[in-house]
Amino acid sequence: MSRARLGPVSSAHDVTDPNTWGPAIDEAVNTVSRGGLVVLPTDTVYGIGADAFDADAVAALLAAKGRGRQMPPPVLVPDVRTLDGLATDVPDDARRLVEAFWPGGFTIILRSQPSLHWDLGETRGTVALRMPDHPAALALLRRTGPMAVSSANRTGNPAARDAADAQDQLGDAVGTYLDGGPAPGGVASTIVDATGERMRVVRAGAISLEALREVAPVLDVDERADETDEIGDTDETGRAREAGSPAVIAESADSAESTDSADSADNAESTESADNAESTESAEATEPQQGGAVG
């Protein structure tokens, strides 16, 4: 049974001060519990989020962005310990990357737990996960649990860097806007697909390839496996991309949005994806097909 939807009136709340944001977080939690949508700040770009286990709410999130089920959103989590509750067959190297770069601008695509009762879209059994490094986002996630979160923008537009921009794009489709000031990052999360034979970057972002490789072996976006590899580089490349394709596609989409956002912001200041995502997000947060990691 679906829960009652919010009415047409949106509300905006300041969450810049942990000492005073209690009522704002309460309102956002109530919105999520009623099946509504929330815009929240993250460490990359702003995200639009919903209860990850409410199929109607996730569908509303995709509709608000003008996106279909073929581009599912990523899921933001409040704690590293949530990983094994949502994903299965997690490679040891993937765990090392999570331990090194969570919370932060790092999204990992994994096989989702088959027992979970959720419908994020056409995921083909994968899920893109990220733990954001933003106090207000974490405060909300600790109350709501995992949220499907994509970059706060209409598909094709740059990801919002502040709550006002998000509200301009999404309007009354969102029940509660949490205003944490300008997003501090502006660079989409790096997305790594860990569902293939080799881990591979599917979107470059906040965490450099060099930093990733200091922790675990990761192929670059267009890098082919060594020809001497027993799998063979053509087969290896194909397997990695096919296995994680839903997550890859959605996150790639938000990647373009969040990257555009980050570029625009950088141009504005000195002159994103997504769903890749974080932060896209992904956190999609910028978000390839499993998206909108916000940022």
Secondary structure, DSSP 4 states (H G I P E B T S, - for coil): -PPPPP-S--EEEE-S-TTT-HHHHHHHHHHHHTT--EEE--SSS-EEEEETT-HHHHHHHHHHHT--TTS---EE-S-GGGHHHHEES--HHHHHHHHHH-SSSEEEEEEEPTT-----SS-TTEEEEE----HHHHHHHHHH-SEEEEESS-TTSPPPSSHHHHHHHHGGG-SEEEE-SS-S--SPPEEEE-SSSS-EEEE--SS-HHHHHTTS--B-TTPPPPTTSTT-HHHHHHHHHHHTHHHHHHHHHHHHHHHHHHHHHHHHHH------------------BS-----
